[in-house]
Amino acid sequence: MSTIIRARAPLRLGLAGGGTDVSPFCDIHGGAVLNVTIDRYALASITRLSSDEVIFRSTDLGKEERLPLLSSYNTAEGLRLHRGVYNRMIKDFNGGHPIPLCLTTHVESPMGSGLGSSSALVVAMVEALRELLRAPLGEYDIARLAFDIERKDVGLNGGRQDQYSAAFGGFNFMEFAKDEHVLVNPLRIHSAYSNELEASLVLFFTGVSRESATIIENQTASISTGGSSLEGMHQLKADAIAMKEQLLRGNIHGLAEVLTHSWEAKKKTSSAVSTPKIERIYDLALGSGAMAGKVSGAGGGGFMMFIVDPERRAEVIAKLGAEGEGQVQTCGFTDTGVTAWRTQRPS
């Protein structure tokens, strides 16, 4: 029998405050984000090999790399995230000694969908290699390491919330400050409140996966120039605090009001946040009975989320489904973050 190590990390919905976790805003003004993990996952599996090679495989992207056994690989090409995680884990936790292995991954949502999929993938791979190497890492350690790998080692622009939501799981109110200081506040939400919110959600995948880097670059530039874009960032931060209060009270209608305000604030941060298609879908959903909606993630495409009276959810789903320009979905919340386990199979 051979041992396989598996890990999975949940994707997330950004409820409020997204964008305030990006430097330099959070370094100067402090950021605040409210999010919740959902029942879609990034999965990673590791099998030790007897041959002197390393295999990186992404089944959702349909890509595979077979590389000679080395302790480090160029992260400017190929499966960059796989390479980046392997490089750092071998360097930091195995003394730089390479390990022949096959690292296979799958993400249950397209990259660029606004659900934090790329960061959840990095967290899942870090956790799988942590289990392999028996590395002494807690949730904060895993999230910070995943952030450093994705943002610094590989050089992909983005914020901080995705790594921490994937590591911790559940409803979290997160605070971001200078010097990479992050505080994750798990929220104890009454089951009736979380059930009502879950029953009120409708997701719509626009069919457009986008690079968030352009939007983030625009938002970053706004910090120095000020104006309506910077004002929008401050509103997003305030909305995260306001939405947390409504959620803790179980006031779904109040939460919807904050979501509406937050969507308008988010559009102030960059002209690329919304598109004519997004506005058309938004208007269709509200005209069909949705109370509020926004794009999850940086914007420009990916998933949109709507809050709907549960008794009208079927009607909204039918209207959006008839649009024919995307996929209507629902989701469930999860209360656990990244986890790893070992299993056996015949050699």
N, C-alpha and C positions, 0 to 999 in steps of 0.2 A: 504494500500500500504506500502511496505517496501522499504527502501532506500539502494541502492547498490553503493558503491564507486569503481570506476575503474580507473586504471592508465596504461599507456604504456610508454615504453622507447625504443628508436631505437637502433638497433645493428649498428656496424660500420665496415668500411674497413680501415685497417691500411695502409696508402699509403707510409709512410717513417718514419724512426726514431724509430720504435717499438723496445723495449728493453732498450732504453736509459732512459725510465721513471721508471726503476727499481733501487732500492737501492742496493748497495752503489754507482753505477755509477752516478746517477743524483745528489746525495749528494756531490760527490767529483768534478765531471766534469761538471755538469749541463746537463740536457736532453732536447731534442727537438723532437717533434712528429707532423706529419701531418696526419690527418685522416678526414673521412667524414662519416656521418650516412646514412644508407640505409633503404629502405622500408621493413624491417623485424623488428619485435618487440618482446620485453618481456612484457607480460601483467599480471596485478594483479587485483583481485577483492576482496572486503571485504564486508561481510554481518554480521551484529550484530546478536548474538544468545540469546535466552531466557534461554538456559540451561547453567549450570556451567561447560563449557568445551571450549577448543580451538581446532579448526580443521585447520590443514595445509594440502593443497592438491596441488599436481603438476600433471596436466593432461597430459603433454607431457612425464613425467616419469612414469605415471601410479601409483603414490604413494599417500597415504593418511594417516594422523596421527590424531587420536582423543585422546586428552590429557586432564587431569583434569585441572581446572582453576588455573593457577599459574602466577606469575609475571615474572618468568624466567625458561628457559628450558636448558638442557644440549646440547651444540652445538657440542659435539663429536659424536653424533649419529643422526639417523633420517634425516629429511629434514633440514640440518644444516643451510642453508642460511635463510630459513623461520624463524627458531628458533632465529637465530642471530638478524635479523631485529626486530622481535617482542620484544625480550629482551631489545634491546637498546632503541627502541621507547617508550616502556612502562616506562622504567627507567628514560629516559631523559625528556619526555614530558607528562607523566601522573602520576608523583609522585610515580612510582612503583606500582600503583594500576592496577591489571590485568583487562582485558576486554574480555568477552566471544565473540568470533568472529570466522568466517570461512574465511581464507585467501587462495584463489585459484589462481594458476598461470599457465601460459602457455608461452613457448618460441618458436618462429617460426624458430628455428635453433637448432641443437643438441648442448649440452654442449661440449666444447672442439673442436668446429668447427673453431676457429680462428676469430670469429666475435665479441668477447667481450660479449658473451651471458650471462655468469654467473654474470658479473658485471652489465649489463643492467637489469637483473632480480632483483638484489639487489636495484638498483636505482628505479625501478618500484614499488617495495614493500615499500621502504621508502616513496615515493611520495604518495602512497595510504594511508599509515598510517599518513603521514603528513596532508592529507586532512581530515581524520577521526578526528584527534586530533587538527586540526587548528593550527598546529605548524608553527612558523614564520621562514621558511627556504627558502633561495634563491638557485640559481643553484650551486654556490660554496659550500654552506652549505650542500646541498644534496649530492653532489659528494664527499666531504670530509668525511661526515658521512658514506656513502656507502663504501668508501675505508677503513675506520676504522673498520667497521663491518666485511667486507669480509677478510681483511688482518690481523687485530689484534684480533678481538673478536672470529672469527671462525678459524683463523689461516691458511688461504689459501694463498700460495705464488703467487705473481704477481705484475704487475706494476700499474700505476695510470691513464693511458690515458683512459681506458674503462669507468670508472665512470664519468669522465668529458665529454667525447663525448656523453654519454647517457643523461647526465643532460642538456647539452647545445644544441646539435644537429647541423647539418650543416657541412660546411667545417671549420675546426679549426686548427690553428697552436698553439701548446701547448709547454710551456717552464716549465721545472721542475728543482728546485734547492733544496738546503739543508733546513732543518727545515720544510719540507712539504710545501714549497712555490710553488704554481702553478699559472701560468698566462695563461689564455685562450684568444687567439687572433682570434676572428671570422673573416673569410676572405670573402670579397665582390667579388665574382667571377661573371664575366659577364655571363649572361644566355647562350650565344652562346658557351662559353668555357665549362661550366658545361654540357650543352647538348651534346657537341661533345665528352667529356670524358665519359659520361654515355652511349652514342651510341657506344663507343669503347671498353667497358668492357665486358669480358666474365668470368664468375665464374665457377669453377669446384670443386665440393665437392668430395674429395678422398674416402669418405665412411669410413674414419678412424677418429674417435674422440679420442683426446689424452689429457693426463694430461700435462699441460705446466710446471709443477713444476720442472721436471728433467732438462729441457732445461734452465729454469731460474736459477736453482742451478748451472749449468755449467757456465752460463754467469756471475753469481755473483762471483764464484770462480776466474774467469779470471781477475777480477778487481785487485786482490792482486798479481796474478802471472804475469800479463802483457802479452807480446807476441802478436801473431797474433789475438788472441781473443779480447784483449783490443783494438788493432788497428781497428778491425772490428767495434767495438762499436763507436769509434770516427768517422769512415767513415759513419755509419748510421746516426749519428747526423748531419754531414755535408750534407748528402744527403737529409735530411728533409728540410734544408734551401734551397738547390738547387732546390728541387722539388717544393717548395712553389713559388719560383721565376718563374719557368716554367709554373706553373698553373695560376698564376696571369697574365701571358702574353698570355695564351691560346695556348702555344706551346706543343701540344700533343706528337709530335715526340721527342722534348727535354725531356719531362716528361718520355717517354719510355726509353730514354738513361739513365736517372738517375735511373729508376726502375731496369734496368739491372745491373748497378753498385751496387745498394743497395742490390740486391739479392745475389751477390757474396760476399759482405761485411757481410751480415747476416749469410751466411754459415760459415764464419770464427769464429763466436762467439760460436758455439757449433757443434760438430759432429752429434748431434741429430736433427738439423734443417731440413736437407734434408734426403731423403731415396731413394733407387733405384726406387721405384714406382713414387715418386715425380719427379725425374730426367727424367724418361721415359715420363711422361705426359708433362713435360716442353719441352722436345725435340720434341714431337709430335705436340704440339701447335705451336712452332716456325717454325717447318717444314711445317705447314699448313697455315702459313701466319701471325701469331701473331708477334708483334714487341718486346714485352717484357712480363715478368711475374714474379711472386713471390708467396710465401705462405703468406696468411694473418694470423697474429697472431704469436705466438712463433715458430711455425713450427712443423715438424714431422707428419703432417696430416692436417685434417680440409679442409678449402677452399683454393684453389689457385686462383689468379686473373691474367688475361691477358689483355694487351692492344692490340687492333686489329684495323686495318683500317676498319671503318664501312662497307665498300663495300665488305670486305672479312670476315665479322663476321659470316655470315651464313655458309661459308665454314669451318671455324675453329670449329664452334659449331657442324657441321656434323661429322667432323673427331674425335673430342673428344667424341661425343656421340657414335660413332662406337667402341670406345675403350672398352666400356662395364665394366669399372672398377670404375665408379663413376657417378655423376649426373652433367650435364651441365645446368647452369642457367644464367639468367641476373638479373639486379637489377636496381632500380631507387634511386636517391638521395633524401634525406629529409632535410628540413631546420629548423625543430623544434625539441626540445629536449623532455624530459619527461613532461608529462601532466596528470592531473587527472580531473575527472568529476563525478557528481552524477546522478543517474538515479533511476527510480521507477519501481517496478513490483508488481503484486498482492501477498499478503502474503500467 
